[in-house]
Amino acid sequence: MMFFLRSLVAIMLFALASGPSLADSRAMSLPVDKTPLVAETSTGEVRFSIEIADEAGEQSRGLMFRDDMPDDRGMLFDLGSTRSAAFWMENTPMPLDLLFIGDDGKVKAILKGQPYSRATISPGVPVRFVLELKQGTAARLGVVDGARLRHPSIDAVAGSQ
């Protein structure tokens, strides 16, 4: 009987160790960058506090499992090169605006992300960065296609374009 119990405990521990951890279903939180991202709009500049996802693991996790974030917060994905990009919203309960940004620092497209959707979200043009904001934020603040976004990460690629 004791052998059976020990074996059962060992199997359960193995299953717990090799399966998804509790952390897999929690939101990832990256440090807020010390420099705000600035969007140039027709009515002036708008500033966002951003988290920067520039590593593959951070990018694959993104804003998954986040229920909410402040209105002036976003997550900037630095793709590392200008390329085709596609996102989806699986495990993301918060509706988002996805701003696809070219290597010139200008918004190429703003697309909506629907919570928990596996539908591909892609602008159909190569981009270098993607900024995720709470859905409706871009329109409310006047950030439109063609708007120039500034941040040291973007400016290092875009220069003074």
N, C-alpha and C positions, 0 to 999 in steps of 0.2 A: 504494500500500500504506500509506504513512504517513497519508494522508487517511482511509483506512478505520479505522486504529487510533485516530486522534484522534477520529473520529466515534463509535467504539465506546466510548471512554473518556468522552466527553461524555454519551452516552446513559446509561451506567452511573452517572455522577455525578448526573445529573438524577433517575434512578430512586431512588437512595439518598436524595437530598435531599427528594424529594416523598413518599416512602413512610414507613411507621412507623419511628421511630428506635429505637435500642436502649433509650433511656430510657422508651419507651412500654411496654416489657415488664418494667420494674423497679418495685419498690414505691415508692410515694410516702411520704416521711417528713416530717411536719409537726413543728414544735417542740412539745415537751411544755409545756403551760401551767403557769405557776408555782403556780397554785392547784389543789389536788386537787378532784375531784368527790367529794362525800360522799353515800352512800346510807344512809338510815335504815332499819334492820332491827329485827326483834323482839329481837335479841340485842345491839344497839348499832350504832354507825356503822362503815361500811366505806368506805375511801378508795381512789380510783383516780387514777392519773396519766393525764391525757388529752391527746390531740391534738384540736384543734378545726377541723373542716371547715365553714367558713362562707361559702365562695365556691363558685360553680357548678362550676368546674373541679376543685376539691378534692373536692366532694361526688360528682361523677361518677366519680372515681378511687377514693376511699375507701381500703379496705384491700386493693384488688386487688394481686395478685402477692406478698402477704406470706405467708410460710410459717409464721411464728410471731411472737409478741410476749409480753412478760412477763405473768404472770397478773394483775398489778395495773394493767394498762394498758388503755386503751380509746380509741375515737374518738367524739367527740360531734359530731353533725351539727346545726347550727342552721339550720332551714329558712327562717328569716326571717319566717314567718307561720304561723299555725295552719291546717293544711290536710290534705287526704288525702295520704298518703305511701305509696310503693311502692318496694321495693328488690329487687335480685337479686344473685346471687353469681357471675356470669360472671367468669372470670379471678381468682377468689378461692379459693386452695387451702386456707385455714384455715376450719374450721367455726366459726360465730359464734352468739352470742345477740344478737338485735336487741331492744333495749328501746325501745319507743315511748312517748314522754313528752308529756303534755299541757301546756298553757300554765300549769297550776297546779303544775307541777314533779313531778307524780305519774305513776308508770308506769301506762300504760293497757293494755299487752300486752307479753309477752315471747315472741318467736317465734324458731324455730331457722332458721339459714341453712346450707344444705348446699353444700359446696364445688362450684364450677363450674356450679351450677344456674342456669338461666335462668327458673325459676319465680318468679313475683311473690310478694313477702313484704309483706303489708300488714295492719294491724290492723283495718281497716274503720271506724275512727273518726278524726276529725281530730286531728293531733298537731303539736307545735311543734318537738320535738327527737327525735333517735334516737341511742341510745348503743349502739355495737357493742363487745362483749366476746368473749373466747374462749368457745366453747360449753361450757356447764356451769358457768360462773363464777357466774352469777346464782343458780342453785339451790344451789350449794355454799356461797355466802356468805349465803343467806337473803334475797336481793333478790327481791321478789314483786310481783305486780300491786298497785297502790295505794301502794307504797313512795314516799316523798318523796325526791327527789334534789336536792342543793344544790350550786350552783356560781355564781359571779357572772353567768355568761351566762344561766343558768336563773332565778336569783333576780331579775334585772333584769326578766324577764317575769312571773314568778309572784308577786313581792313576798313578802308574809308569809302567803300562802294556806296 
